[in-house]
Amino acid sequence: LPSNTPLPTPTPTPLPIPISVGLAQMETSGKFTCEPSSLNINNIQNLGCSSSNLDSSAAYNCGYKCWSDDGSASFSYNFKGVKFAIYGMKSTKHGKFDVILDDDITNEVDSYYESRQDRILLYTSDEFEYGEHKVQMKGKGNLFELYKLVYWPSINAKRLNSTDFAKTGKWTKESYGIGGVREYTSDSGAELTKSFRFSKIWVYGVTKSNQANLSVNFGNVKSLIDQRSEERTEGVLMYESPTVLLDDYTLTFTTFGNTIFYCVYYLD
């Protein structure tokens, strides 16, 4: 190119689809109001979220919303990853709240806007070191409203939903209450299988008291995932693989009973 010709602007690589975290999955404290009227992790199938048409507004414009003008209101979530974002409401009535990372780094978010905008992006974090992190959204006396938090286990990871896997046994599809679907089965010996190229995976699902083990197999890796927990936990990281040689593998999950399966993130 001639010396005076401007270089083309590179197109930024889009981020992978993140994991969505509904307000019912968070630890809460202080005074706040929600719609529907109370947060209940066991009620997310009754929030009007479509599982049949993921391109419809009924799939994504659904779920809990919570708001507060009390400085004591707080919503927090622990996750393992490298980046997060927060969605909520903007309007002429809404104001500032704090976003606190790892009980240390605080950023002030202003949700004031000249017109009402619902369920929109309010804040995106910088990328930070991979590991366990805690995010807290805390009021400071202004009206603020939250819808969800999203996060990325890796900026370079790609996502496979449960619906992307070939299956044996009986699987039932349902919404997970914040825009997306998962699948569940009570069969023992049911399988999810897919062949693709990767060097690492993260597996997400639901843990609760009546869940069974889930086996994961690829290459020379054979592991058992314990899906049991005293309290029901949605969208939890159930398994993180070791890093292996980048290659084409057949990834197979085999159930030993009750299983609720969200998705897999992978590095290729």
C-alpha positions as a Markdown table, in Angstrom:
| # | Residue | x | y | z |
|---|---|---|---|---|
| 1 | Leu | 0.0 | 0.0 | 0.0 |
| 2 | Pro | 1.2 | 3.6 | -0.5 |
| 3 | Ser | 2.6 | 5.2 | 2.6 |
| 4 | Asn | -0.3 | 7.6 | 2.9 |
| 5 | Thr | -3.0 | 4.8 | 2.7 |
| 6 | Pro | -4.6 | 4.1 | 6.1 |
| 7 | Leu | -4.4 | 0.5 | 7.2 |
| 8 | Pro | -7.7 | -1.3 | 7.4 |
| 9 | Thr | -9.3 | -1.5 | 10.8 |
| 10 | Pro | -9.1 | -5.1 | 12.0 |
| 11 | Thr | -12.5 | -6.7 | 12.8 |
| 12 | Pro | -12.6 | -7.7 | 16.5 |
| 13 | Thr | -13.1 | -11.3 | 17.2 |
| 14 | Pro | -16.6 | -11.8 | 18.7 |
| 15 | Leu | -16.8 | -13.2 | 22.2 |
| 16 | Pro | -18.2 | -16.7 | 22.7 |
| 17 | Ile | -21.7 | -17.0 | 24.1 |
| 18 | Pro | -21.3 | -16.6 | 27.8 |
| 19 | Ile | -22.9 | -18.5 | 30.7 |
| 20 | Ser | -26.0 | -16.7 | 32.0 |
| 21 | Val | -26.7 | -16.5 | 35.7 |
| 22 | Gly | -30.2 | -15.6 | 36.9 |
| 23 | Leu | -30.9 | -13.6 | 40.1 |
| 24 | Ala | -32.3 | -16.7 | 41.8 |
| 25 | Gln | -28.9 | -18.3 | 41.5 |
| 26 | Met | -27.2 | -15.5 | 43.5 |
| 27 | Glu | -26.7 | -14.9 | 47.2 |
| 28 | Thr | -28.8 | -11.9 | 48.2 |
| 29 | Ser | -29.1 | -9.6 | 51.2 |
| 30 | Gly | -30.8 | -6.3 | 52.1 |
| 31 | Lys | -34.1 | -4.9 | 51.0 |
| 32 | Phe | -35.2 | -5.4 | 47.4 |
| 33 | Thr | -38.3 | -6.2 | 45.3 |
| 34 | Cys | -38.6 | -8.8 | 42.5 |
| 35 | Glu | -40.9 | -9.6 | 39.6 |
| 36 | Pro | -42.2 | -12.3 | 39.9 |
| 37 | Ser | -42.8 | -11.6 | 43.6 |
| 38 | Ser | -40.1 | -13.8 | 45.2 |
| 39 | Leu | -36.8 | -15.4 | 44.1 |
| 40 | Asn | -37.1 | -19.2 | 44.1 |
| 41 | Ile | -34.5 | -21.4 | 42.4 |
| 42 | Asn | -37.1 | -24.2 | 42.2 |
| 43 | Asn | -39.6 | -21.9 | 40.3 |
| 44 | Ile | -37.5 | -21.1 | 37.1 |
| 45 | Gln | -39.7 | -23.4 | 35.0 |
| 46 | Asn | -42.7 | -21.2 | 35.7 |
| 47 | Leu | -41.2 | -17.9 | 34.5 |
| 48 | Gly | -42.6 | -18.0 | 30.9 |
| 49 | Cys | -39.4 | -18.8 | 29.2 |
| 50 | Ser | -39.8 | -20.6 | 25.9 |
| 51 | Ser | -37.7 | -23.7 | 25.2 |
| 52 | Ser | -39.1 | -24.4 | 21.8 |
| 53 | Asn | -38.2 | -21.2 | 19.9 |
| 54 | Leu | -34.9 | -19.7 | 21.1 |
| 55 | Asp | -35.1 | -16.9 | 18.6 |
| 56 | Ser | -38.3 | -15.5 | 20.2 |
| 57 | Ser | -38.6 | -12.8 | 22.8 |
| 58 | Ala | -40.3 | -15.4 | 25.1 |
| 59 | Ala | -36.9 | -17.2 | 25.3 |
| 60 | Tyr | -34.8 | -14.3 | 26.3 |
| 61 | Asn | -37.1 | -11.5 | 27.7 |
| 62 | Cys | -38.1 | -13.6 | 30.6 |
| 63 | Gly | -36.9 | -14.5 | 34.1 |
| 64 | Tyr | -36.7 | -12.6 | 37.3 |
| 65 | Lys | -36.0 | -8.9 | 37.6 |
| 66 | Cys | -35.1 | -7.3 | 41.0 |
| 67 | Trp | -34.7 | -3.6 | 42.0 |
| 68 | Ser | -33.9 | -1.6 | 45.1 |
| 69 | Asp | -33.2 | 2.0 | 46.2 |
| 70 | Asp | -31.8 | 0.7 | 49.5 |
| 71 | Gly | -28.0 | 0.9 | 50.1 |
| 72 | Ser | -28.1 | -2.5 | 51.9 |
| 73 | Ala | -29.3 | -4.4 | 48.8 |
| 74 | Ser | -26.7 | -6.9 | 47.5 |
| 75 | Phe | -26.5 | -9.6 | 44.9 |
| 76 | Ser | -23.4 | -11.7 | 44.6 |
| 77 | Tyr | -22.1 | -14.7 | 42.7 |
| 78 | Asn | -19.0 | -16.9 | 42.7 |
| 79 | Phe | -17.7 | -18.2 | 39.4 |
| 80 | Lys | -14.5 | -19.5 | 37.7 |
| 81 | Gly | -13.5 | -17.6 | 34.6 |
| 82 | Val | -11.9 | -14.5 | 33.1 |
| 83 | Lys | -14.6 | -11.9 | 32.4 |
| 84 | Phe | -18.2 | -11.0 | 33.3 |
| 85 | Ala | -21.0 | -8.6 | 32.3 |
| 86 | Ile | -24.2 | -7.3 | 34.0 |
| 87 | Tyr | -27.6 | -6.8 | 32.5 |
| 88 | Gly | -30.5 | -4.7 | 33.9 |
| 89 | Met | -32.6 | -1.6 | 33.5 |
| 90 | Lys | -31.9 | 2.0 | 32.5 |
| 91 | Ser | -34.2 | 5.0 | 32.8 |
| 92 | Thr | -34.5 | 8.5 | 34.1 |
| 93 | Lys | -35.3 | 7.1 | 37.5 |
| 94 | His | -32.4 | 4.8 | 37.8 |
| 95 | Gly | -29.0 | 5.7 | 39.2 |
| 96 | Lys | -25.7 | 4.4 | 40.4 |
| 97 | Phe | -24.7 | 1.1 | 42.1 |
| 98 | Asp | -21.3 | -0.5 | 42.8 |
| 99 | Val | -19.8 | -3.6 | 41.2 |
| 100 | Ile | -17.2 | -5.2 | 43.5 |
| 101 | Leu | -14.8 | -7.9 | 42.3 |
| 102 | Asp | -13.2 | -10.2 | 44.8 |
| 103 | Asp | -14.1 | -7.9 | 47.7 |
| 104 | Asp | -11.5 | -5.5 | 46.5 |
| 105 | Ile | -11.9 | -3.8 | 43.1 |
| 106 | Thr | -14.9 | -1.5 | 43.0 |
| 107 | Asn | -16.5 | 0.1 | 39.9 |
| 108 | Glu | -19.4 | 2.4 | 39.9 |
| 109 | Val | -22.1 | 1.8 | 37.3 |
| 110 | Asp | -24.6 | 4.5 | 36.3 |
| 111 | Ser | -27.9 | 3.1 | 35.1 |
| 112 | Tyr | -29.4 | 6.6 | 34.3 |
| 113 | Tyr | -30.6 | 7.0 | 30.7 |
| 114 | Glu | -32.9 | 9.4 | 28.9 |
| 115 | Ser | -35.4 | 6.7 | 28.0 |
| 116 | Arg | -36.4 | 3.4 | 29.6 |
| 117 | Gln | -34.4 | 0.4 | 28.4 |
| 118 | Asp | -35.1 | -3.0 | 29.8 |
| 119 | Arg | -32.8 | -6.0 | 30.1 |
| 120 | Ile | -29.8 | -4.3 | 28.5 |
| 121 | Leu | -26.1 | -4.4 | 29.1 |
| 122 | Leu | -25.1 | -2.2 | 32.0 |
| 123 | Tyr | -21.5 | -3.1 | 32.6 |
| 124 | Thr | -18.7 | -5.3 | 31.1 |
| 125 | Ser | -15.6 | -6.0 | 33.0 |
| 126 | Asp | -12.0 | -6.1 | 31.8 |
| 127 | Glu | -10.4 | -9.5 | 31.3 |
| 128 | Phe | -8.7 | -10.8 | 34.4 |
| 129 | Glu | -6.7 | -13.8 | 35.5 |
| 130 | Tyr | -8.4 | -17.1 | 35.2 |
| 131 | Gly | -9.6 | -18.5 | 38.5 |
| 132 | Glu | -12.3 | -18.4 | 41.2 |
| 133 | His | -13.9 | -14.9 | 41.5 |
| 134 | Lys | -16.7 | -13.3 | 43.4 |
| 135 | Val | -18.8 | -10.5 | 41.9 |
| 136 | Gln | -21.1 | -8.4 | 44.1 |
| 137 | Met | -23.6 | -5.8 | 42.9 |
| 138 | Lys | -24.4 | -3.5 | 45.8 |
| 139 | Gly | -26.8 | -0.6 | 46.1 |
| 140 | Lys | -25.7 | 2.9 | 47.3 |
| 141 | Gly | -29.1 | 4.6 | 47.9 |
| 142 | Asn | -30.1 | 5.1 | 44.2 |
| 143 | Leu | -32.7 | 3.0 | 42.4 |
| 144 | Phe | -31.0 | 0.2 | 40.4 |
| 145 | Glu | -32.5 | -2.9 | 38.7 |
| 146 | Leu | -30.8 | -6.1 | 37.8 |
| 147 | Tyr | -31.7 | -8.9 | 35.3 |
| 148 | Lys | -28.7 | -11.2 | 35.1 |
| 149 | Leu | -25.0 | -11.7 | 35.2 |
| 150 | Val | -23.0 | -13.5 | 32.4 |
| 151 | Tyr | -19.5 | -14.7 | 32.5 |
| 152 | Trp | -16.9 | -16.4 | 30.3 |
| 153 | Pro | -14.7 | -19.4 | 31.5 |
| 154 | Ser | -12.2 | -18.4 | 28.7 |
| 155 | Ile | -12.3 | -15.7 | 26.0 |
| 156 | Asn | -11.0 | -18.3 | 23.5 |
| 157 | Ala | -13.5 | -21.1 | 24.4 |
| 158 | Lys | -16.3 | -22.1 | 22.2 |
| 159 | Arg | -19.7 | -23.5 | 23.4 |
| 160 | Leu | -21.7 | -26.6 | 22.7 |
| 161 | Asn | -25.2 | -26.8 | 24.1 |
| 162 | Ser | -26.8 | -30.1 | 25.2 |
| 163 | Thr | -28.8 | -29.9 | 22.0 |
| 164 | Asp | -25.6 | -30.2 | 19.9 |
| 165 | Phe | -24.9 | -33.7 | 21.2 |
| 166 | Ala | -26.1 | -37.0 | 19.7 |
| 167 | Lys | -28.0 | -38.9 | 22.4 |
| 168 | Thr | -29.3 | -42.3 | 23.4 |
| 169 | Gly | -32.0 | -42.8 | 26.0 |
| 170 | Lys | -34.8 | -40.4 | 26.8 |
| 171 | Trp | -33.9 | -36.8 | 27.2 |
| 172 | Thr | -36.3 | -33.9 | 27.8 |
| 173 | Lys | -35.6 | -30.3 | 26.8 |
| 174 | Glu | -36.6 | -27.4 | 29.1 |
| 175 | Ser | -35.8 | -23.8 | 29.7 |
| 176 | Tyr | -33.3 | -22.8 | 32.4 |
| 177 | Gly | -35.2 | -19.6 | 33.1 |
| 178 | Ile | -32.8 | -17.0 | 31.8 |
| 179 | Gly | -32.7 | -17.5 | 28.0 |
| 180 | Gly | -31.6 | -20.9 | 26.8 |
| 181 | Val | -32.3 | -24.6 | 27.2 |
| 182 | Arg | -30.9 | -27.6 | 28.9 |
| 183 | Glu | -31.9 | -31.3 | 28.8 |
| 184 | Tyr | -32.5 | -33.9 | 31.6 |
| 185 | Thr | -32.9 | -37.6 | 31.9 |
| 186 | Ser | -33.6 | -40.2 | 34.7 |
| 187 | Asp | -32.3 | -43.0 | 32.6 |
| 188 | Ser | -29.2 | -45.0 | 33.6 |
| 189 | Gly | -26.9 | -45.7 | 30.6 |
| 190 | Ala | -28.1 | -42.7 | 28.5 |
| 191 | Glu | -25.4 | -41.1 | 26.5 |
| 192 | Leu | -24.4 | -37.7 | 25.0 |
| 193 | Thr | -21.7 | -38.0 | 22.3 |
| 194 | Lys | -19.9 | -35.6 | 19.9 |
| 195 | Ser | -16.7 | -35.8 | 17.9 |
| 196 | Phe | -14.7 | -32.6 | 17.6 |
| 197 | Arg | -11.3 | -31.0 | 18.0 |
| 198 | Phe | -10.2 | -29.7 | 21.4 |
| 199 | Ser | -7.5 | -29.6 | 24.1 |
| 200 | Lys | -9.6 | -28.7 | 27.2 |
| 201 | Ile | -13.3 | -28.8 | 28.2 |
| 202 | Trp | -15.6 | -27.3 | 30.9 |
| 203 | Val | -18.9 | -29.1 | 31.7 |
| 204 | Tyr | -21.9 | -27.3 | 33.2 |
| 205 | Gly | -25.1 | -28.6 | 34.6 |
| 206 | Val | -27.2 | -28.9 | 37.8 |
| 207 | Thr | -26.3 | -30.5 | 41.1 |
| 208 | Lys | -28.8 | -31.5 | 43.8 |
| 209 | Ser | -29.4 | -34.2 | 46.3 |
| 210 | Asn | -31.0 | -36.8 | 44.1 |
| 211 | Gln | -28.6 | -36.6 | 41.2 |
| 212 | Ala | -26.4 | -39.5 | 40.1 |
| 213 | Asn | -22.8 | -39.7 | 38.8 |
| 214 | Leu | -22.0 | -38.9 | 35.2 |
| 215 | Ser | -19.0 | -40.4 | 33.4 |
| 216 | Val | -16.9 | -38.4 | 31.0 |
| 217 | Asn | -14.6 | -40.1 | 28.4 |
| 218 | Phe | -12.4 | -38.9 | 25.6 |
| 219 | Gly | -9.0 | -40.1 | 24.5 |
| 220 | Asn | -7.2 | -41.6 | 27.5 |
| 221 | Val | -9.3 | -39.5 | 30.0 |
| 222 | Lys | -11.9 | -41.3 | 32.0 |
| 223 | Ser | -13.5 | -39.5 | 34.9 |
| 224 | Leu | -16.7 | -39.6 | 37.1 |
| 225 | Ile | -18.6 | -36.4 | 37.7 |
| 226 | Asp | -20.4 | -36.2 | 41.1 |
| 227 | Gln | -23.6 | -34.3 | 40.4 |
| 228 | Arg | -24.9 | -34.4 | 44.0 |
| 229 | Ser | -25.1 | -31.4 | 46.4 |
| 230 | Glu | -27.1 | -30.7 | 49.5 |
| 231 | Glu | -28.8 | -27.7 | 47.9 |
| 232 | Arg | -29.9 | -27.4 | 44.3 |
| 233 | Thr | -27.3 | -25.4 | 42.3 |
| 234 | Glu | -28.0 | -24.2 | 38.8 |
| 235 | Gly | -25.5 | -23.8 | 36.0 |
| 236 | Val | -22.6 | -25.1 | 38.1 |
| 237 | Leu | -19.2 | -26.0 | 36.7 |
| 238 | Met | -19.3 | -29.8 | 37.3 |
| 239 | Tyr | -16.1 | -30.8 | 35.6 |
| 240 | Glu | -12.9 | -29.1 | 34.2 |
| 241 | Ser | -10.6 | -31.4 | 32.2 |
| 242 | Pro | -6.9 | -31.4 | 32.2 |
| 243 | Thr | -5.3 | -29.8 | 29.2 |
| 244 | Val | -4.4 | -32.5 | 26.7 |
| 245 | Leu | -2.8 | -32.6 | 23.2 |
| 246 | Leu | -5.0 | -30.7 | 20.7 |
| 247 | Asp | -6.6 | -33.4 | 18.6 |
| 248 | Asp | -9.9 | -34.8 | 17.3 |
| 249 | Tyr | -11.6 | -36.7 | 20.1 |
| 250 | Thr | -15.0 | -38.4 | 20.6 |
| 251 | Leu | -16.4 | -36.9 | 23.8 |
| 252 | Thr | -19.0 | -39.2 | 25.5 |
| 253 | Phe | -21.0 | -38.7 | 28.7 |
| 254 | Thr | -22.8 | -41.7 | 30.2 |
| 255 | Thr | -25.5 | -41.3 | 32.9 |
| 256 | Phe | -25.9 | -43.4 | 36.1 |
| 257 | Gly | -29.4 | -41.9 | 36.8 |
| 258 | Asn | -30.8 | -38.4 | 37.2 |
| 259 | Thr | -28.8 | -35.9 | 35.2 |
| 260 | Ile | -29.5 | -32.3 | 34.1 |
| 261 | Phe | -27.0 | -31.2 | 31.4 |
| 262 | Tyr | -26.4 | -27.6 | 30.3 |
| 263 | Cys | -23.4 | -27.3 | 28.0 |
| 264 | Val | -19.7 | -27.8 | 27.3 |
| 265 | Tyr | -17.1 | -25.1 | 26.6 |
| 266 | Tyr | -13.9 | -26.2 | 24.8 |
| 267 | Leu | -10.6 | -24.8 | 23.5 |
| 268 | Asp | -9.8 | -25.7 | 19.9 |
